[in-house]
């Protein structure tokens, strides 16, 4: 069953261009089995969400070490989100309803 992961970030002032470039590079170089689509969206002032679409939830689980590696590359660009979250607010799960065109 199709699954998604979503990760929220807040980027330090002056680091947005470097953060976006690093994400684009990871999209181009990151071969992750089961990954179908990926996007980085700007949700506010210095806030972004990564959204990944996967063939199944188990593919997300298998890719977590590689995704943590990508996070380690951008960690210097990120602000702590507060409330004990650290620099990311990740969620993931299987699709229960979806519109596909």
Secondary structure, 3 states (H helix, E strand, C coil): CCEEEEEEEEECCCCHHHHHHHHHHHHHHCCCCCEEEEEEEEEECCEEEEEEEECCHHHHHHHHHHHHHHHHHHHHHECCCCCCCCCCEEEEEECCCCCCC
